[in-house]
Amino acid sequence: MNTTSEETGAIVGLYQLFAHLLSEEVNPKLREVLIQPEVLAVLVKAEPAVEDYLLQDWGDSEYEAAAVDFCDTFILPDSAIAPRAVAWLGEEDFASAEGIHSVVEAFIEQGSIKVPANFEQLPPDHASLLFFMAATLRQLDSKQVADFEQATLGSWIHPFGRALQANSNPLYRALGVLIEAA
């Protein structure tokens, strides 16, 4: 399926947004991006409650609460929604998790994709890194993007998105809707 440069740009922007929302809590810089009218409109379409959440007055306590929400959602409790393929693939799929690592490492080693410092420490199967790499491949007009996405995101990203839709934070619910629709 051929996509226009405008559609490609929209997908790249969404994937970059996914990468950041899955790797960092809402901070002043990220919030500035999220409240841009074009971005906010997409988020509100996915989850209307995100508008009140993002447009409230933000001070230290709101940013601290956002950091706690990020940790509670993705890192700390047993109920965390891990943004890693290995958490979503069954034992019989372990070879697939290893395959994801191999695909990511091959692209990085070939120099096809330069990984920024904020993503370098992430495991190769982390959704943030995978969405960043998929966005980069789309920008390069790579013929490999469909294979990359199928090999790295294909079998687990939609169940992950559905799990996010049950989150108490409206931003992460919106993220889940958008991931599942992507």
C-alpha positions in Angstrom: 0.0 0.0 0.0 1.5 3.3 -1.0 1.2 6.2 1.4 1.5 9.9 0.7 4.3 11.9 2.2 1.7 13.6 4.4 0.5 10.2 5.7 4.0 9.1 6.2 4.7 12.3 8.1 1.7 11.7 10.3 2.8 8.1 11.1 6.3 9.2 11.8 5.0 11.9 14.2 2.8 9.4 16.0 5.6 6.9 16.3 7.9 9.5 17.7 5.2 10.5 20.2 4.7 6.9 21.2 8.5 6.5 21.7 8.6 9.5 24.0 5.5 8.7 26.0 6.7 5.2 26.6 10.2 6.2 27.8 9.7 9.3 29.9 7.1 10.8 32.2 5.3 14.0 31.3 7.7 16.9 31.9 7.5 20.6 30.9 9.1 20.0 27.5 7.0 16.9 26.6 3.8 18.7 27.8 4.6 21.6 25.5 4.5 19.1 22.6 1.4 17.4 23.8 -0.7 20.6 24.1 0.2 21.7 20.6 -3.2 22.0 18.8 -2.5 19.2 16.2 -1.2 16.8 18.8 -3.8 17.6 21.4 -6.6 17.1 18.8 -5.3 13.5 18.0 -5.0 12.7 21.7 -8.5 14.1 22.5 -10.0 12.1 19.6 -8.6 9.0 21.2 -9.6 9.9 24.7 -11.6 13.0 25.4 -10.5 13.2 29.1 -6.9 13.9 28.1 -7.8 17.5 27.3 -8.7 18.4 30.9 -5.7 16.4 32.1 -3.1 18.2 29.8 -4.7 21.7 30.0 -4.9 21.9 33.8 -2.5 24.2 35.5 0.7 22.3 35.9 3.0 22.9 38.8 5.5 20.8 40.7 2.8 18.6 42.2 1.3 17.8 38.8 4.6 16.9 37.3 5.4 14.7 40.4 2.0 13.0 40.0 2.8 12.4 36.3 6.1 10.8 37.3 4.3 8.6 39.7 1.7 7.6 37.1 4.5 6.8 34.6 6.3 4.6 37.2 3.0 3.0 38.3 2.1 2.3 34.7 5.3 1.0 33.2 7.8 0.2 35.9 7.1 -0.5 39.6 4.1 -2.6 40.6 3.4 -6.2 39.6 0.5 -4.8 37.6 2.8 -2.6 35.5 2.2 -2.7 31.8 5.7 -3.4 30.6 6.5 -1.7 27.3 8.7 -4.7 26.2 8.0 -7.5 23.8 9.5 -10.1 26.2 6.6 -9.3 28.6 4.0 -10.0 26.0 5.3 -12.9 24.1 4.6 -16.4 25.5 7.3 -18.9 26.3 6.8 -20.5 23.0 7.5 -17.1 21.4 10.9 -16.7 23.1 12.7 -17.2 19.8 10.6 -14.2 18.6 11.9 -12.1 21.4 15.4 -13.1 20.5 14.6 -12.3 16.8 13.6 -8.8 17.8 16.9 -8.3 19.5 18.7 -9.6 16.4 16.7 -7.3 14.0 17.3 -4.2 16.2 21.0 -5.0 16.6 21.5 -5.6 12.9 20.0 -2.2 12.0 22.1 -0.4 14.6 25.3 -2.3 13.6 24.7 -1.5 9.9 24.6 2.1 10.8 21.1 2.4 9.2 19.7 4.0 12.3 21.5 6.3 14.8 20.0 5.8 18.2 19.8 9.0 20.3 21.3 9.0 23.8 17.9 8.9 25.5 17.1 5.6 23.8 20.6 3.9 24.0 20.1 2.4 27.4 16.8 0.8 26.5 16.6 -3.0 25.9 16.3 -3.9 22.2 12.7 -5.0 22.6 11.5 -1.8 24.3 8.5 -0.3 22.5 10.1 3.2 22.7 13.2 2.1 20.8 11.1 0.1 18.3 8.8 3.0 17.6 11.8 5.3 17.2 13.4 2.9 14.8 10.2 2.4 12.8 9.8 6.2 12.6 13.3 6.6 11.4 13.0 3.9 8.7 9.8 5.6 7.5 11.7 8.9 7.2 14.4 7.2 5.2 11.8 5.9 2.8 13.0 2.5 3.5 11.5 -0.5 1.8 12.4 -2.4 5.0 9.9 -0.7 7.3 7.0 -3.2 6.8 9.3 -6.1 7.5 10.9 -4.3 10.5 7.5 -3.5 12.0 6.2 -7.0 11.5 9.3 -8.6 13.0 9.5 -6.2 16.0 6.0 -4.9 16.8 3.7 -7.2 14.9 2.7 -9.9 17.4 2.5 -8.1 20.7 2.0 -4.3 20.3 -1.8 -4.4 19.9 -2.4 -6.4 23.1 -0.1 -4.0 24.8 -2.2 -1.1 23.5 -5.4 -2.7 24.6 -3.9 -3.1 28.1 -3.0 0.6 28.2 -6.7 1.5 27.5 -7.6 0.3 30.9 -5.2 2.7 32.7 -6.5 5.3 35.1 -4.4 8.1 33.4 -6.3 9.5 30.4 -3.0 10.2 28.6 -2.0 6.5 28.7 -5.5 5.5 27.7 -5.2 7.7 24.7 -1.8 6.2 23.9 -3.3 2.7 24.1 -6.1 3.6 21.6 -3.6 5.2 19.2 -1.2 2.2 19.5 -3.9 -0.3 18.8 -5.1 1.7 15.8 -1.6 2.2 14.3 
